[in-house]
Amino acid sequence: MKDHEFYQKYANMPLGVRQTEVLIDEVVEYSTPNKIYLEVKEIDDKIRKDIFRKEKLIRAFEEFYEGL
């Protein structure tokens, strides 16, 4: 599932379902859709600056490369 699909599905999920337990893996780690959302959002917030920087570097490289 793509990030935007995850955020869209979470936004459309009924509020009462967001606290239902979800099995994460075989190690018997449980979470809820709400906790999963918060963790995914936290990860996205951490990497957002790096993604913007990467895109900026790639654009600069593409412009340079096209000018050769």
N, C-alpha and C positions, 0 to 999 in steps of 0.2 A: 504494500500500500504506500502510495506517495504521501509526503508530509501534508499537502493540502487536503488530500482525501481524509487523512486522520483527523485534522482539525475540523473539517466539515462534518464528519460523522459524529465527533464528540459534541459539536455545537448543536446538532439535531437530536442528541440522545436525551430522553426524558430525565429530568432532574432526579427522580426517585431511583433510577437505575444506576446512577453514577457512583453510588456507594456500595454496589454489589461486589462481592469478592470475585477476583479473577485469578486463576492459577497461571503463574508466569513460567515455571519450568518444573522439571521432575524433582527438584530439590525441595519441593513443597514450599515454594515462595509464593505468597499471596499478595495481591494488591487490589485496588479498586480502579475503575475507569478514571475517577477523579485524580487519584494519586499518579496513575500512569500519565495522564494529561499534564499534570504539574511537572513531573520529571522530564517528559519530552520537551515541554516548553522551556524548562531550565537549560537543557542541553542545547536547544536551538538558540537561546539567548547567549550562551557561552561562545558558540561557534559563528554567530552572525557576523561579527567584525572580521573574522578570518575569511569567511566566504566572500564578503564585499571586497576585501583586500585581494584575494585570489582572482576575482573577476576583473578588478582594475588592472592587475598585473598582466592577465591574459589579454585584455583589450589592448594594452600598451604594446605587448609583444606582437599581436596581430597587425596593428598599425605599422609597426616597425618592419615586420616581415613583408607586408604588402608593398612597402616602399623600396624594397631591394630590387 
